[in-house]
């Protein structure tokens, strides 16, 4: 198992992308855009498997008062577990142990099979195939 990526909500998607590509030699993928949510993101790669997902959406709050809502800053981190079955097994185990599940395993618009859960301190974790 390894960390797949860390995601950061931002108010300046292009500025953040330029920062990481200029100062830290990140290689930027193409912009993903979900029209219905007005969601945009870039995956930045840092030599090898280490990635950051920069994300922007007008409805994201600057306040961290409600853990169920997205807010600017680090949004989630993702564990790559190798298969859809493993995503579902881990998600079911967490659910059975009483942890809050944000979303069951599903295909996302950008091509991931993933589930989302909260850790004990309400940080978002994605579990991806």
KOLMI-961314 format. One record per atom (N, C-alpha, C, O, CB): residue in three letters; x, y, z. Coordinates in steps of 0.001 Angstrom, whole numbers, padded with zeros to 6 digits, always signed. Glycine has a CB too. Example, Ala and Ser with C-alpha at 12.3 -4.5 7.8 and 13.67 -1.06 7.14 Angstrom:
REM residues 2
ala+013190-005690+007800;ala+012300-004500+007800;ala+013200-003300+007800;ala+014236-003319+008465;ala+011308-004473+009046;ser+012850-002250+007080;ser+013670-001060+007140;ser+012900+000030+007870;ser+013409+001138+008039;ser+014084-000598+005725;
//
This chain:
REM residues 129
unk+000853-001174+000000;unk+000000+000000+000000;unk+000896+001234+000000;unk+001961+001241+000617;unk-000969+000000+001226;unk+000449+002281-000702;unk+001213+003524-000731;unk+000252+004694-000832;unk-000889+004529-001263;unk+002220+003537-001909;unk+000704+005869-000440;unk-000114+007062-000615;unk-000144+007398-002092;unk+000903+007527-002727;unk+000430+008259+000225;unk-001333+007541-002636;unk-001533+007826-004061;unk-001296+009303-004353;unk-000527+009643-005252;unk-002953+007420-004501;unk-001962+010194-003589;unk-001765+011627-003781;unk-002308+012393-002586;unk-003067+011856-001779;unk-002442+012104-005077;unk-001916+013634-002488;unk-002464+014578-001504;unk-003167+015657-002295;unk-002641+016131-003301;unk-001341+015186-000560;unk-004356+016056-001853;unk-005154+017045-002576;unk-005267+018335-001776;unk-005401+018320-000552;unk-006550+016489-002884;unk-005211+019447-002494;unk-005275+020770-001873;unk-006335+021594-002592;unk-006264+021781-003806;unk-003885+021487-001918;unk-007330+022092-001831;unk-008285+023054-002380;unk-007598+024408-002444;unk-006884+024794-001519;unk-009595+023125-001519;unk-007814+025125-003536;unk-007196+026431-003710;unk-008180+027417-004319;unk-009154+027024-004960;unk-005950+026321-004584;unk-007920+028679-004117;unk-008698+029751-004753;unk-007995+030238-006018;unk-008584+030990-006794;unk-008911+030930-003771;unk-006735+029821-006242;unk-005951+030259-007394;unk-005271+029043-008027;unk-004081+028806-007819;unk-004894+031332-006977;unk-006033+028287-008791;unk-005551+027028-009360;unk-004310+027234-010225;unk-003323+026515-010069;unk-006651+026370-010185;unk-004347+028193-011119;unk-003206+028414-012013;unk-001987+028922-011249;unk-000861+028521-011544;unk-003580+029408-013114;unk-002201+029794-010278;unk-001087+030297-009478;unk-000403+029200-008685;unk+000824+029153-008609;unk-001567+031372-008540;unk-001200+028313-008092;unk-000628+027190-007337;unk+000106+026226-008272;unk+001183+025733-007936;unk-001736+026439-006562;unk-000472+025959-009435;unk+000186+025080-010404;unk+001524+025681-010830;unk+002532+024976-010887;unk-000720+024850-011640;unk+001537+026969-011125;unk+002780+027635-011521;unk+003822+027595-010407;unk+005009+027413-010678;unk+002499+029083-011915;unk+003391+027762-009160;unk+004295+027723-008012;unk+005018+026375-007953;unk+006246+026335-007877;unk+003518+027976-006700;unk+004257+025267-007986;unk+004859+023936-007847;unk+005679+023534-009070;unk+006693+022850-008935;unk+003777+022903-007601;unk+005250+023950-010261;unk+006030+023587-011444;unk+007316+024409-011527;unk+008349+023897-011959;unk+005194+023785-012716;unk+007261+025672-011118;unk+008436+026540-011204;unk+009472+026219-010120;unk+010653+026051-010424;unk+008012+028000-011095;unk+009038+026135-008869;unk+009979+026001-007757;unk+010335+024562-007403;unk+011402+024317-006838;unk+009417+026666-006556;unk+009469+023610-007720;unk+009691+022232-007288;unk+009720+021230-008443;unk+009624+020023-008223;unk+008622+021834-006312;unk+009852+021733-009675;unk+010001+020896-010867;unk+008861+019898-011058;unk+009067+018818-011612;unk+011302+020151-010798;unk+007676+020248-010607;unk+006524+019378-010837;unk+006177+019378-012316;unk+006358+020377-013013;unk+005308+019831-009992;unk+005679+018251-012780;unk+005170+018142-014136;unk+003651+018113-014029;unk+003083+017270-013334;unk+005731+016863-014877;unk+003006+019035-014718;unk+001554+019172-014630;unk+000853+018360-015702;unk+001236+018376-016871;unk+001151+020633-014743;unk-000179+017650-015279;unk-001072+017008-016242;unk-002023+018047-016801;unk-001949+019222-016443;unk-001857+015840-015590;unk-002906+017620-017671;unk-003880+018551-018235;unk-004975+018847-017219;unk-005196+018091-016272;unk-004489+017983-019531;unk-005644+019950-017439;unk-006705+020376-016526;unk-007939+019488-016723;unk-008400+019286-017846;unk-007064+021877-016757;unk-008461+018963-015613;unk-009731+018240-015630;unk-010816+019226-015245;unk-010649+019996-014299;unk-009713+017002-014661;unk-011932+019211-015973;unk-013021+020152-015686;unk-014343+019410-015663;unk-014704+018737-016628;unk-013061+021293-016731;unk-015070+019536-014548;unk-016418+018991-014410;unk-017364+020173-014511;unk-017453+020976-013582;unk-016609+018196-013049;unk-018068+020289-015622;unk-018919+021448-015891;unk-020050+021591-014876;unk-020356+022705-014451;unk-019498+021349-017286;unk-020673+020485-014482;unk-021844+020567-013604;unk-021484+021086-012209;unk-022300+021747-011567;unk-022505+019197-013487;unk-020279+020795-011741;unk-019862+021262-010412;unk-018939+022478-010478;unk-018573+023038-009444;unk-019164+020139-009666;unk-018564+022886-011690;unk-017576+023950-011885;unk-016274+023611-011146;unk-015626+024479-010560;unk-018138+025311-011394;unk-015918+022336-011191;unk-014734+021815-010521;unk-013603+021697-011534;unk-013790+021170-012631;unk-015028+020441-009854;unk-012422+022194-011154;unk-011224+022077-011988;unk-010100+021506-011130;unk-010008+021781-009933;unk-010815+023463-012604;unk-009242+020701-011774;unk-008095+020180-011031;unk-006941+019866-011970;unk-007120+019650-013168;unk-008489+018927-010242;unk-005754+019849-011380;unk-004532+019396-012041;unk-003873+018371-011132;unk-003874+018531-009911;unk-003560+020594-012352;unk-003312+017322-011715;unk-002412+016446-010984;unk-000993+016863-011332;unk-000644+016993-012505;unk-002669+014936-011326;unk-000181+017072-010311;unk+001226+017417-010474;unk+002059+016227-010014;unk+001813+015662-008948;unk+001596+018713-009671;unk+003045+015853-010824;unk+003907+014715-010510;unk+005302+015214-010168;unk+005826+016118-010819;unk+003960+013715-011691;unk+005896+014618-009143;unk+007217+015020-008652;unk+008188+013858-008786;unk+008648+013330-007774;unk+007140+015495-007177;unk+008510+013451-009991;unk+009486+012381-010187;unk+009068+011090-009535;unk+009242+010929-008327;unk+010820+012796-009657;unk+008536+010189-010276;unk+008080+008919-009721;unk+006594+008942-009447;unk+005815+009465-010243;unk+008834+008592-008448;unk+006203+008376-008321;unk+004788+008214-008008;unk+004199+009317-007143;unk+002982+009355-006960;unk+004586+006921-007332;unk+005006+010205-006613;unk+004504+011235-005706;unk+003716+012290-006481;unk+004223+012868-007442;unk+005667+011894-004936;unk+002451+012541-006049;unk+001607+013510-006759;unk+000834+014387-005787;unk+000543+014000-004655;unk+000635+012788-007692;unk+000513+015583-006270;unk-000401+016494-005593;unk-001530+016793-006564;unk-001296+017023-007750;unk+000323+017814-005125;unk-002754+016788-006057;unk-003898+017219-006857;unk-004295+018610-006374;unk-004657+018788-005211;unk-005103+016205-006744;unk-004228+019581-007254;unk-004685+020933-006950;unk-006112+021060-007466;unk-006393+020702-008610;unk-003745+022022-007589;unk-007018+021570-006625;unk-008435+021587-006974;unk-009035+022962-006693;unk-008633+023659-005761;unk-009199+020500-006193;unk-010009+023334-007529;unk-010693+024616-007380;unk-012171+024426-007705;unk-012524+023798-008704;unk-010055+025705-008299;unk-013036+024982-006842;unk-014480+024933-007065;unk-015099+026110-006308;unk-014773+026321-005140;unk-015098+023551-006593;unk-015979+026874-006944;unk-016493+028094-006310;unk-017214+027879-004985;unk-017258+028795-004163;unk-017417+028773-007243;unk-017777+026704-004754;unk-018558+026474-003533;unk-017716+026070-002329;unk-018261+025878-001242;unk-019584+025415-003787;unk-016402+025935-002495;unk-015542+025507-001381;unk-015337+026676-000425;unk-015013+027789-000839;unk-014167+024979-001901;unk-015528+026406+000837;unk-015459+027424+001888;unk-014025+027684+002343;unk-013144+026842+002172;unk-016306+027003+003078;unk-013810+028844+002916;unk-012541+029143+003570;unk-012568+028739+005034;unk-011541+028797+005711;unk-012215+030624+003444;unk-013736+028329+005535;unk-013926+027998+006951;unk-013845+026499+007180;unk-014355+025715+006380;unk-015270+028529+007451;unk-013203+026101+008275;unk-013090+024692+008645;unk-014080+024307+009742;unk-013898+023286+010405;unk-011673+024386+009102;unk-015122+025107+009940;unk-016047+024889+011044;unk-016904+023636+010900;unk-017299+023055+011911;unk-016933+026071+011182;unk-017202+023204+009689;unk-018029+022019+009476;unk-017213+020989+008709;unk-016979+021157+007512;unk-019342+022374+008710;unk-016779+019934+009373;unk-015898+018953+008745;unk-016538+018256+007552;unk-015823+017681+006731;unk-015479+017926+009758;unk-017861+018290+007431;unk-018523+017636+006302;unk-018415+018450+005017;unk-018668+017925+003932;unk-019981+017392+006629;unk-018044+019720+005125;unk-017919+020581+003953;unk-016456+020701+003549;unk-015554+020613+004382;unk-018519+021976+004230;unk-016242+020902+002257;unk-014893+021143+001767;unk-014484+022566+002125;unk-015324+023464+002177;unk-014804+020908+000232;unk-013190+022770+002373;unk-012654+024094+002663;unk-011259+024189+002060;unk-010641+023170+001752;unk-012621+024372+004201;unk-010765+025413+001892;unk-009455+025584+001271;unk-008372+024974+002147;unk-008492+024946+003372;unk-009163+027072+001018;unk-007319+024488+001513;unk-006219+023808+002192;unk-006176+022361+001763;unk-006767+021995+000746;unk-006360+023912+003721;unk-005485+021533+002525;unk-005408+020112+002185;unk-006797+019507+002316;unk-007457+019640+003346;unk-004386+019362+003098;unk-007223+018845+001256;unk-008583+018317+001189;unk-008662+016852+001606;unk-009555+016467+002361;unk-009127+018475-000213;unk-007737+016041+001122;unk-007730+014621+001437;unk-006389+014036+001029;unk-005601+014677+000334;unk-008897+013883+000730;unk-006144+012819+001467;unk-005047+012054+000890;unk-005606+010700+000492;unk-006639+010270+001007;unk-003843+011908+001893;unk-004922+010029-000427;unk-005467+008811-001008;unk-004475+007666-000871;unk-003273+007834-001074;unk-005827+009032-002481;unk-005003+006500-000524;unk-004218+005278-000492;unk-004557+004454-001727;unk-005729+004200-002005;unk-004484+004470+000813;unk-003542+004041-002462;unk-003735+003140-003592;unk-003586+001722-003061;unk-002543+001358-002518;unk-002714+003434-004759;unk-004643+000919-003224;unk-004661-000413-002618;unk-004617-001543-003640;unk-004570-002709-003249;unk-005887-000564-001766;unk-004632-001236-004931;unk-004351-002236-005940;unk-005516-002798-006728;unk-005322-003220-007868;unk-003690-003313-005317;unk-006725-002822-006168;unk-007845-003399-006913;unk-009172-002848-006394;unk-009257-002325-005283;unk-007829-004940-006810;unk-010197-002977-007225;unk-011543-002568-006805;unk-012021-003409-005621;unk-012625-002889-004682;unk-012536-002692-007979;unk-011745-004708-005678;unk-012165-005584-004578;unk-011549-005135-003260;unk-012218-005131-002227;unk-011774-007042-004871;unk-010271-004756-003296;unk-009593-004320-002064;unk-010179-003002-001569;unk-010328-002812-000362;unk-008070-004169-002302;unk-010518-002078-002488;unk-011194-000828-002097;unk-012465-001170-001334;unk-012713-000632-000255;unk-011523+000056-003349;unk-013275-002070-001901;unk-014546-002437-001277;unk-014345-003158+000050;unk-015094-002922+000998;unk-015355-003311-002216;unk-013340-004038+000133;unk-013081-004774+001376;unk-012698-003822+002510;unk-013232-003919+003615;unk-011964-005813+001161;unk-011774-002905+002232;unk-011327-001971+003273;unk-012471-001051+003685;unk-012660-000780+004871;unk-010121-001138+002779;unk-013234-000569+002702;unk-014369+000306+003002;unk-015389-000415+003871;unk-015874+000150+004851;unk-015031+000796+001706;unk-015720-001654+003526;unk-016672-002437+004321;unk-016149-002667+005736;unk-016915-002592+006697;unk-016956-003786+003643;unk-014863-002943+005873;unk-014270-003153+007191;unk-014377-001891+008042;unk-014723-001959+009221;unk-012801-003578+007056;unk-014078-000735+007440;unk-014196+000535+008169;unk-015646+000797+008577;unk-015909+001227+009701;unk-013671+001704+007308;unk-016576+000540+007673;unk-017995+000734+007972;unk-018428-000175+009117;unk-019116+000265+010039;unk-018854+000465+006722;unk-018023-001452+009057;unk-018380-002410+010104;unk-017784-002042+011450;unk-018340-002390+012492;unk-017930-003797+009714;unk-016659-001344+011441;unk-016013-000920+012680;unk-016521+000437+013166;unk-016003+000984+014139;unk-014511-000863+012486;unk-017544+000984+012482;unk-018206+002191+012957;unk-017677+003507+012414;unk-018081+004573+012880;unk-018121+002228+014400;unk-016783+003451+011440;unk-016279+004698+010861;unk-017261+005231+009831;unk-017966+004472+009166;unk-014893+004485+010218;unk-017294+006566+009714;unk-018226+007212+008795;unk-017716+007106+007358;unk-016586+007488+007053;unk-018433+008690+009185;unk-018574+006579+006485;unk-018249+006433+005069;unk-018851+007625+004326;unk-020043+007908+004452;unk-018784+005067+004491;unk-018019+008315+003554;unk-018489+009450+002761;unk-019115+008931+001474;unk-020210+009355+001103;unk-017327+010438+002450;unk-018432+008020+000790;unk-018982+007425-000429;unk-018445+006009-000588;unk-017270+005744-000335;unk-018635+008285-001675;unk-019314+005114-001008;unk-018929+003736-001300;unk-018108+003717-002584;unk-018019+004729-003281;unk-020182+002815-001427;unk-017512+002577-002898;unk-016722+002432-004107;unk-017517+002820-005340;unk-018667+002416-005508;unk-016221+001012-004238;unk-016882+003618-006211;unk-017553+004104-007414;unk-016501+004569-008410;unk-015363+004850-008034;unk-018547+005256-007080;unk-016882+004648-009677;unk-016022+005228-010700;unk-016238+006740-010691;unk-017377+007207-010678;unk-016322+004616-012117;unk-015164+007490-010699;unk-015256+008944-010729;unk-015116+009438-012165;unk-014710+008691-013056;unk-014175+009583-009823;unk-015453+010691-012371;unk-015380+011285-013697;unk-013970+011339-014260;unk-013785+011369-015477;unk-015948+012660-013661;unk-012967+011350-013375;unk-011586+011400-013857;unk-010920+010024-013871;unk-009694+009923-013915;unk-010775+012348-012998;unk-011743+008953-013832;unk-011224+007619-014101;unk-010759+006793-012922;unk-010121+005760-013125;unk-010134+007737-015003;unk-011051+007201-011702;unk-010662+006423-010526;unk-011822+005559-010056;unk-012983+005949-010173;unk-010194+007350-009391;unk-011502+004380-009521;unk-012460+003644-008702;unk-012042+003936-007274;unk-010925+003612-006871;unk-012477+002072-009025;unk-012937+004549-006507;unk-012555+004986-005166;unk-013736+004984-004228;unk-014893+005031-004646;unk-011938+006367-005213;unk-013419+004930-002947;unk-014369+005220-001883;unk-013750+006340-001046;unk-012559+006627-001160;unk-014691+003933-001006;unk-014567+006960-000212;unk-014070+008022+000671;unk-014582+007774+002077;unk-015739+007399+002271;unk-014507+009429+000168;unk-013708+007989+003065;unk-014051+007777+004474;unk-013452+008908+005307;unk-012569+009634+004849;unk-013537+006387+004976;unk-013948+009043+006540;unk-013327+009943+007509;unk-012464+009126+008458;unk-012854+008038+008882;unk-014400+010753+008294;unk-011293+009653+008790;unk-010495+009022+009832;unk-011048+009451+011187;unk-012014+010213+011218;unk-008984+009399+009696;unk-010486+009000+012310;unk-011043+009350+013619;unk-011086+010850+013920;unk-011871+011280+014764;unk-010253+008674+014678;unk-010250+011658+013240;unk-010270+013112+013474;unk-010952+013856+012340;unk-010774+015065+012190;unk-008850+013642+013651;unk-011728+013141+011545;unk-012546+013689+010465;unk-011749+014214+009275;unk-012227+015087+008552;unk-013392+014784+011000;unk-010536+013693+009062;unk-009808+013980+007832;unk-010329+013042+006754;unk-010612+011874+007021;unk-008260+013819+008027;unk-010455+013557+005534;unk-010947+012749+004427;unk-009832+011875+003868;unk-008713+012334+003636;unk-011529+013642+003324;unk-010165+010605+003659;unk-009241+009653+003048;unk-009952+009025+001860;unk-011094+008580+001977;unk-008768+008558+004077;unk-009276+008989+000716;unk-009774+008246-000433;unk-009014+006925-000500;unk-007810+006867-000252;unk-009613+009066-001763;unk-009745+005873-000840;unk-009156+004561-001042;unk-009359+004246-002517;unk-010495+004112-002972;unk-009803+003455-000095;unk-008254+004127-003275;unk-008359+004006-004730;unk-007753+002694-005207;unk-006817+002164-004610;unk-007668+005189-005423;unk-008323+002181-006316;unk-007820+000943-006913;unk-006507+001196-007631;unk-005925+000272-008199;unk-008851+000349-007884;
//
